[in-house]
Amino acid sequence: MDYTYLDCLALFGVGGAHPGGLQLTRNLLSSEKIDETTSVLDVGCGTGQTSSYIAEQYKCKVTALDCNKLMLDKAKQRFSSLHLPIEVKQGSSEDLPFDEASFDMILSESVISFTDVSLTIPEMKRVLKPKGVLLAIEMVLEKSISEEESEKISNFYGFSQLRTESEWYNYFQKAGFKQISAKKSNLPFDKNDVQNAPDFSLSEKIDDEFYDIFAEHEHLTKVYKDALGFRVFRCCE
């Protein structure tokens, strides 16, 4: 059986796997206007680390969505143990199971690249309220690499393609977002910062192949550290 990088994340139950981790998430949200009346959708919530943080920090309504049942089961366990009233939905970002104008904010942490971008971004725009905000953290191609290298990376992660900042901008603009900003994160990484570190919710049985997948991820990250970066996109009307 051919396992994917996303299968690997689910089996290891990695929380905060996106670039910048929980530290970046906390920093981003601190600049937004969020209170008890805010409705937030965490798309591709994984094991629920970010959803839990938002619910605890801001006491607002949080909806956590993921297409992976194993991830959602682990998220539910987290929410239950913390006694958090977070709504959990299984579904695809390409066809969100929500009405139009349902949310004040959507948070998408390294999720859109794994989907059909031409479907996901318009769906996010559809379910956002007129003055709603989309915060998306996505991988960006910083400089040209060979077609063979690009295909290797895309195939490993399950991306349709690698995109430059301007290509991402065009997708957001085409979906109807008018105010679009893209920022690099300069937050220093502190390996001793336990509060913001990735966490793990391990499955009982993990095949050796999954450790090989993680090793390949680390290898690609190191080899292409100058070619692959990420941006925080903030999009609204």
DRENLUMMI-602413 format. One record per residue (C-alpha): residue in one letter; x negated, y negated, z. Coordinates in steps of 0.2 Angstrom, whole numbers. Last residue first. Layout:
<nodes>
NODE / code / u / v / w
NODE / a / X / Y / Z
...
</nodes>
This chain:
<nodes>
NODE / code / u / v / w
NODE / e / 65 / -211 / 3
NODE / c / 54 / -200 / 14
NODE / c / 37 / -190 / 12
NODE / r / 23 / -189 / 24
NODE / f / 9 / -177 / 16
NODE / v / -5 / -171 / 28
NODE / r / -19 / -166 / 16
NODE / f / -30 / -151 / 15
NODE / g / -47 / -146 / 9
NODE / l / -54 / -133 / -3
NODE / a / -69 / -137 / -14
NODE / d / -82 / -141 / 0
NODE / k / -77 / -126 / 11
NODE / y / -77 / -114 / -4
NODE / v / -89 / -101 / 3
NODE / k / -84 / -103 / 21
NODE / t / -65 / -103 / 19
NODE / l / -67 / -89 / 6
NODE / h / -77 / -78 / 18
NODE / e / -66 / -81 / 33
NODE / h / -51 / -76 / 22
NODE / e / -60 / -61 / 17
NODE / a / -63 / -56 / 35
NODE / f / -45 / -58 / 39
NODE / i / -41 / -46 / 25
NODE / d / -53 / -34 / 31
NODE / y / -46 / -34 / 48
NODE / f / -29 / -30 / 40
NODE / e / -36 / -15 / 31
NODE / d / -41 / -8 / 47
NODE / d / -22 / -4 / 51
NODE / i / -14 / -13 / 65
NODE / k / -3 / -4 / 77
NODE / e / 5 / -12 / 92
NODE / s / 8 / -29 / 84
NODE / l / -2 / -43 / 91
NODE / s / 6 / -60 / 97
NODE / f / -9 / -72 / 94
NODE / d / -12 / -90 / 99
NODE / p / -21 / -103 / 89
NODE / a / -30 / -116 / 101
NODE / n / -22 / -132 / 106
NODE / q / -21 / -129 / 124
NODE / v / -37 / -119 / 125
NODE / d / -48 / -133 / 120
NODE / n / -65 / -125 / 121
NODE / k / -67 / -123 / 102
NODE / d / -65 / -142 / 101
NODE / f / -62 / -147 / 83
NODE / p / -63 / -166 / 80
NODE / l / -48 / -174 / 72
NODE / n / -52 / -182 / 55
NODE / s / -37 / -177 / 46
NODE / k / -35 / -182 / 28
NODE / k / -20 / -192 / 24
NODE / a / -7 / -192 / 10
NODE / s / 7 / -204 / 9
NODE / i / 24 / -203 / -1
NODE / q / 38 / -216 / 0
NODE / k / 49 / -213 / -15
NODE / f / 54 / -194 / -12
NODE / g / 66 / -189 / -26
NODE / a / 60 / -171 / -30
NODE / k / 49 / -178 / -44
NODE / q / 40 / -189 / -32
NODE / f / 36 / -174 / -21
NODE / y / 30 / -164 / -36
NODE / n / 19 / -178 / -42
NODE / y / 11 / -181 / -26
NODE / w / 6 / -163 / -25
NODE / e / -2 / -164 / -42
NODE / s / -11 / -180 / -36
NODE / e / -18 / -172 / -21
NODE / t / -25 / -157 / -32
NODE / r / -16 / -141 / -33
NODE / l / -22 / -122 / -32
NODE / q / -10 / -111 / -42
NODE / s / 5 / -98 / -40
NODE / f / -2 / -95 / -22
NODE / g / -2 / -77 / -15
NODE / y / -17 / -80 / -4
NODE / f / -29 / -68 / -12
NODE / n / -22 / -71 / -29
NODE / s / -24 / -90 / -28
NODE / i / -42 / -88 / -22
NODE / k / -47 / -76 / -36
NODE / e / -38 / -86 / -49
NODE / s / -47 / -102 / -44
NODE / e / -63 / -94 / -44
NODE / e / -60 / -87 / -62
NODE / e / -54 / -103 / -68
NODE / s / -70 / -111 / -62
NODE / i / -70 / -124 / -48
NODE / s / -66 / -143 / -49
NODE / k / -66 / -153 / -34
NODE / e / -55 / -157 / -18
NODE / l / -41 / -144 / -22
NODE / v / -29 / -147 / -8
NODE / m / -21 / -135 / 4
NODE / e / -5 / -141 / 12
NODE / i / 2 / -149 / 28
NODE / a / 19 / -156 / 25
NODE / l / 29 / -169 / 35
NODE / l / 46 / -172 / 28
NODE / v / 55 / -187 / 35
NODE / g / 74 / -191 / 35
NODE / k / 82 / -208 / 30
NODE / p / 95 / -200 / 19
NODE / k / 96 / -184 / 29
NODE / l / 85 / -170 / 24
NODE / v / 94 / -154 / 17
NODE / r / 92 / -159 / -1
NODE / k / 74 / -165 / 0
NODE / m / 69 / -149 / 7
NODE / e / 77 / -140 / -7
NODE / p / 69 / -151 / -19
NODE / i / 52 / -146 / -12
NODE / t / 55 / -128 / -11
NODE / l / 61 / -125 / -29
NODE / s / 47 / -133 / -40
NODE / v / 35 / -127 / -26
NODE / d / 39 / -108 / -29
NODE / t / 32 / -102 / -12
NODE / f / 16 / -99 / -4
NODE / s / 10 / -117 / -7
NODE / i / 25 / -123 / 2
NODE / v / 20 / -115 / 19
NODE / s / 4 / -123 / 26
NODE / e / 14 / -132 / 40
NODE / s / 31 / -138 / 35
NODE / l / 40 / -149 / 47
NODE / i / 57 / -156 / 42
NODE / m / 64 / -171 / 50
NODE / d / 81 / -179 / 52
NODE / f / 90 / -164 / 47
NODE / s / 107 / -158 / 39
NODE / a / 108 / -169 / 24
NODE / e / 115 / -156 / 13
NODE / d / 121 / -140 / 21
NODE / f / 109 / -126 / 26
NODE / p / 103 / -109 / 21
NODE / l / 88 / -115 / 12
NODE / d / 85 / -108 / -6
NODE / e / 67 / -110 / -10
NODE / s / 63 / -111 / 8
NODE / s / 69 / -93 / 10
NODE / g / 79 / -86 / 25
NODE / q / 79 / -79 / 42
NODE / k / 87 / -92 / 54
NODE / v / 83 / -95 / 73
NODE / e / 91 / -109 / 83
NODE / i / 80 / -115 / 97
NODE / p / 88 / -115 / 115
NODE / l / 71 / -113 / 124
NODE / h / 71 / -102 / 139
NODE / l / 52 / -100 / 138
NODE / s / 52 / -81 / 137
NODE / s / 67 / -82 / 126
NODE / f / 58 / -94 / 114
NODE / r / 43 / -83 / 113
NODE / q / 52 / -67 / 110
NODE / k / 63 / -76 / 97
NODE / a / 46 / -81 / 88
NODE / k / 40 / -63 / 89
NODE / d / 56 / -57 / 80
NODE / l / 55 / -71 / 68
NODE / m / 37 / -66 / 63
NODE / l / 42 / -48 / 60
NODE / k / 57 / -53 / 50
NODE / n / 47 / -64 / 38
NODE / c / 57 / -77 / 28
NODE / d / 55 / -90 / 42
NODE / l / 66 / -103 / 49
NODE / a / 66 / -112 / 66
NODE / t / 79 / -125 / 70
NODE / v / 75 / -138 / 84
NODE / k / 88 / -149 / 92
NODE / c / 78 / -161 / 103
NODE / k / 70 / -160 / 121
NODE / y / 55 / -170 / 114
NODE / q / 40 / -160 / 122
NODE / e / 48 / -143 / 125
NODE / a / 58 / -142 / 109
NODE / i / 44 / -149 / 99
NODE / y / 31 / -137 / 107
NODE / s / 42 / -122 / 105
NODE / s / 45 / -125 / 87
NODE / t / 26 / -127 / 84
NODE / q / 22 / -111 / 92
NODE / g / 36 / -101 / 84
NODE / t / 29 / -85 / 79
NODE / g / 30 / -90 / 60
NODE / c / 40 / -106 / 58
NODE / g / 40 / -106 / 39
NODE / v / 51 / -121 / 39
NODE / d / 52 / -130 / 56
NODE / l / 68 / -140 / 55
NODE / v / 71 / -154 / 67
NODE / s / 86 / -163 / 72
NODE / t / 83 / -179 / 82
NODE / t / 96 / -185 / 96
NODE / e / 84 / -180 / 110
NODE / d / 70 / -191 / 104
NODE / i / 58 / -192 / 90
NODE / k / 51 / -208 / 81
NODE / e / 35 / -202 / 73
NODE / s / 17 / -205 / 77
NODE / s / 16 / -193 / 91
NODE / l / 22 / -180 / 79
NODE / l / 6 / -180 / 69
NODE / n / -5 / -179 / 84
NODE / r / 4 / -164 / 91
NODE / t / 3 / -155 / 74
NODE / l / -15 / -159 / 72
NODE / q / -19 / -151 / 89
NODE / l / -7 / -137 / 86
NODE / g / -18 / -131 / 72
NODE / g / -29 / -142 / 61
NODE / p / -27 / -131 / 46
NODE / h / -12 / -119 / 48
NODE / a / -14 / -104 / 58
NODE / g / -6 / -112 / 73
NODE / g / 2 / -96 / 79
NODE / v / -5 / -79 / 73
NODE / g / 6 / -64 / 75
NODE / f / -8 / -52 / 71
NODE / l / 4 / -42 / 61
NODE / a / 13 / -57 / 54
NODE / l / -3 / -66 / 49
NODE / c / -9 / -50 / 40
NODE / d / 7 / -48 / 31
NODE / l / 5 / -66 / 25
NODE / y / -13 / -62 / 18
NODE / t / -5 / -48 / 8
NODE / y / -5 / -29 / 10
NODE / d / -6 / -17 / -4
NODE / m / 0 / 0 / 0
</nodes>
